[in-house]
C-alpha cells in the first residue's frame, strides 16, 4: 500500500444500461502497480528496450510539442491517447518517451510514468497508480515534496493535500508530469473491471478541468469491438472532446530498413540483398511482425542454418 488513509466510494456507479451496485469490500484493498516492462535484448518479443527503439521520430516530436503547449499553458487539453493496431509499438513508444524525458535536455521539463493497466484488480487501482507515479517523480528528483504522499479521498484525488502540494510545485517550476496508462483496452471486456472505469472517468474529467501541469495518457488498441452498453466504451467516447489523439501507423520503408540493419548489427554480419528484400516485403511495415521475422532469421543463423 502506498497510503490511502480514507476509502470513500460511491455505492452506485452508472453504466450505459442504468445503475449497478458494488461494495468496495468486494474488491482488493491493495493494488499492484506495474510499469511497462521492456525487452532485455533484440531477440526478446516484449516491447522494445528504449536503447533499441526504432523510428516514430515525427510522432515523438508531435507529442513533446504538445507537452510543451501544456507547459506554457497554451492549450486546455490534458488528455493524450495513442491509438494503433496490435503490434504497432504503442508500449514501446511510451517506454521510449519515459526514458527520453530523463535525459539532460528534458529531465527538468517532463517526467513520464508508464503504467501497465493489466495489473489492475479493482477500483482502487487509479488512486494507487497516481500515488506510484508521484512517488517515482519524487524519487527521481523531478518533484520536490517533503510531505508524505497520500490520497484522502479516492473520489476526489486532486483535492488531497499532498497532491495539491505537488500540483503547486509543478506549476511553480514549470514542469509537466505525465501519467500514461498503457494497455488500457485490455481490461475492457472484463465485467469485474466496470467500477475501475468509473474511477478513470472521474479522474480524467477532473484533470481536464483543473488545467494543471498534469497530463493523462492512454493507449488504445484499434480493431476491438465493444457494445455501446459497455461502460468502458461509454467512458472512452465521453472523453473524446477532452483528448488529443495520436495514431501509430505502419512502419515506412526507412523505418523497416533501420530495424533490419539493427538485427544485422546484432548478428555481426550483413544479410544477402534478396533476404533483406524478402524481409521488407513479408514484414509489410508491421513492426511486431517484422521483428518476429528478424528474430526467426537470427535464431536460424545461431543454429548454423544459412538463411535464404
CORGICOR-V432818 format. One record per residue. N is the residue number from 1. RES is the residue in one letter. PSI is psi in radians with two decimals (NA if undefined). Layout:
N_RES_PSI / N_RES_PSI
This chain:
1_X_2.41 / 2_X_-0.07 / 3_X_1.48 / 4_X_1.50 / 5_X_-0.47 / 6_X_2.09 / 7_X_1.91 / 8_X_2.08 / 9_X_2.50 / 10_X_2.49 / 11_X_-0.36 / 12_X_2.47 / 13_X_2.49 / 14_X_2.49 / 15_X_3.00 / 16_X_-0.42 / 17_X_0.11 / 18_X_-2.28 / 19_X_2.45 / 20_X_2.57 / 21_X_2.69 / 22_X_2.77 / 23_X_2.42 / 24_X_-0.55 / 25_X_-0.28 / 26_X_-0.15 / 27_X_2.82 / 28_X_2.51 / 29_X_0.13 / 30_X_2.76 / 31_X_2.67 / 32_X_2.01 / 33_X_1.96 / 34_X_2.39 / 35_X_2.90 / 36_X_2.19 / 37_X_2.26 / 38_X_2.95 / 39_X_2.62 / 40_X_-0.55 / 41_X_-3.07 / 42_X_-0.52 / 43_X_0.47 / 44_X_2.25 / 45_X_-0.19 / 46_X_2.96 / 47_X_2.53 / 48_X_2.38 / 49_X_2.39 / 50_X_-0.56 / 51_X_-0.34 / 52_X_0.11 / 53_X_2.41 / 54_X_2.36 / 55_X_-2.78 / 56_X_0.49 / 57_X_-0.72 / 58_X_-0.74 / 59_X_-0.69 / 60_X_-0.76 / 61_X_-0.69 / 62_X_-0.67 / 63_X_-0.83 / 64_X_-0.40 / 65_X_-0.73 / 66_X_-0.80 / 67_X_-0.53 / 68_X_-0.62 / 69_X_-0.52 / 70_X_-0.74 / 71_X_-0.69 / 72_X_0.19 / 73_X_0.66 / 74_X_0.20 / 75_X_2.66 / 76_X_-0.07 / 77_X_2.31 / 78_X_0.16 / 79_X_2.27 / 80_X_2.37 / 81_X_2.44 / 82_X_2.15 / 83_X_2.63 / 84_X_2.84 / 85_X_2.84 / 86_X_2.36 / 87_X_0.12 / 88_X_-0.10 / 89_X_0.50 / 90_X_-0.83 / 91_X_-0.68 / 92_X_-0.70 / 93_X_-0.73 / 94_X_-0.79 / 95_X_-0.67 / 96_X_-0.80 / 97_X_-0.71 / 98_X_-0.74 / 99_X_-0.72 / 100_X_-0.62 / 101_X_-0.08 / 102_X_-0.03 / 103_X_3.04 / 104_X_-0.64 / 105_X_-0.66 / 106_X_-0.28 / 107_X_-0.30 / 108_X_0.04 / 109_X_-0.82 / 110_X_2.58 / 111_X_2.19 / 112_X_2.20 / 113_X_1.96 / 114_X_1.85 / 115_X_2.39 / 116_X_1.94 / 117_X_-0.36 / 118_X_-0.24 / 119_X_-0.10 / 120_X_2.50 / 121_X_-0.27 / 122_X_-3.04 / 123_X_-0.18 / 124_X_-0.11 / 125_X_-0.75 / 126_X_-0.86 / 127_X_-0.74 / 128_X_-0.66 / 129_X_-0.69 / 130_X_-0.77 / 131_X_-0.69 / 132_X_-0.71 / 133_X_-0.78 / 134_X_-0.73 / 135_X_-0.71 / 136_X_-0.69 / 137_X_-0.65 / 138_X_-0.79 / 139_X_-0.57 / 140_X_-0.31 / 141_X_0.18 / 142_X_-0.59 / 143_X_2.38 / 144_X_2.04 / 145_X_1.99 / 146_X_-0.24 / 147_X_2.68 / 148_X_2.22 / 149_X_2.27 / 150_X_2.87 / 151_X_2.18 / 152_X_-0.47 / 153_X_2.03 / 154_X_-0.25 / 155_X_-0.27 / 156_X_1.21 / 157_X_-0.73 / 158_X_-0.25 / 159_X_-0.11 / 160_X_2.48 / 161_X_-0.82 / 162_X_-0.58 / 163_X_-0.74 / 164_X_-0.67 / 165_X_-0.72 / 166_X_-0.78 / 167_X_-0.69 / 168_X_-0.71 / 169_X_-0.75 / 170_X_-0.76 / 171_X_-0.77 / 172_X_-0.63 / 173_X_0.06 / 174_X_0.88 / 175_X_2.75 / 176_X_2.22 / 177_X_2.24 / 178_X_2.17 / 179_X_1.98 / 180_X_2.14 / 181_X_1.73 / 182_X_2.74 / 183_X_0.62 / 184_X_-0.55 / 185_X_-0.25 / 186_X_-0.51 / 187_X_0.00 / 188_X_-0.47 / 189_X_0.06 / 190_X_2.01 / 191_X_-0.61 / 192_X_-0.19 / 193_X_-0.02 / 194_X_-0.76 / 195_X_-0.47 / 196_X_-0.67 / 197_X_-0.54 / 198_X_-0.72 / 199_X_-0.74 / 200_X_-0.80 / 201_X_-0.85 / 202_X_-0.80 / 203_X_-0.71 / 204_X_-0.75 / 205_X_-0.71 / 206_X_-0.75 / 207_X_-0.75 / 208_X_-0.71 / 209_X_-0.52 / 210_X_-0.51 / 211_X_0.61 / 212_X_3.12 / 213_X_0.92 / 214_X_2.24 / 215_X_2.36 / 216_X_2.33 / 217_X_2.56 / 218_X_2.40 / 219_X_2.47 / 220_X_2.14 / 221_X_2.10 / 222_X_2.81 / 223_X_-0.02 / 224_X_2.64 / 225_X_2.17 / 226_X_2.47 / 227_X_2.56 / 228_X_-0.06 / 229_X_-0.15 / 230_X_2.16 / 231_X_-0.48 / 232_X_-0.73 / 233_X_-0.75 / 234_X_-0.79 / 235_X_-0.84 / 236_X_-0.70 / 237_X_-0.58 / 238_X_-0.50 / 239_X_0.03 / 240_X_-0.77 / 241_X_-0.16 / 242_X_-0.14 / 243_X_2.73 / 244_X_2.24 / 245_X_2.29 / 246_X_2.34 / 247_X_2.33 / 248_X_2.14 / 249_X_-3.08 / 250_X_2.75 / 251_X_2.46 / 252_X_3.08 / 253_X_-0.68 / 254_X_-0.73 / 255_X_-0.71 / 256_X_-0.73 / 257_X_-0.70 / 258_X_-0.71 / 259_X_-0.75 / 260_X_-0.73 / 261_X_-0.66 / 262_X_-0.71 / 263_X_-0.58 / 264_X_-0.77 / 265_X_-0.66 / 266_X_-0.69 / 267_X_-0.46 / 268_X_0.35 / 269_X_2.67 / 270_X_2.49 / 271_X_2.60 / 272_X_2.47 / 273_X_-0.71 / 274_X_-0.61 / 275_X_-0.72 / 276_X_-0.77 / 277_X_-0.71 / 278_X_-0.73 / 279_X_-0.74 / 280_X_-0.87 / 281_X_-0.79 / 282_X_-0.52 / 283_X_-0.48 / 284_X_0.42 / 285_X_0.20 / 286_X_1.88 / 287_X_-0.87 / 288_X_-0.70 / 289_X_-0.70 / 290_X_-0.72 / 291_X_-0.71 / 292_X_-0.74 / 293_X_-0.73 / 294_X_-0.68 / 295_X_-0.70 / 296_X_-0.80 / 297_X_-0.75 / 298_X_-0.76 / 299_X_-0.65 / 300_X_-0.78 / 301_X_-0.72 / 302_X_-0.48 / 303_X_0.01 / 304_X_0.20 / 305_X_2.19 / 306_X_2.01 / 307_X_2.52 / 308_X_NA
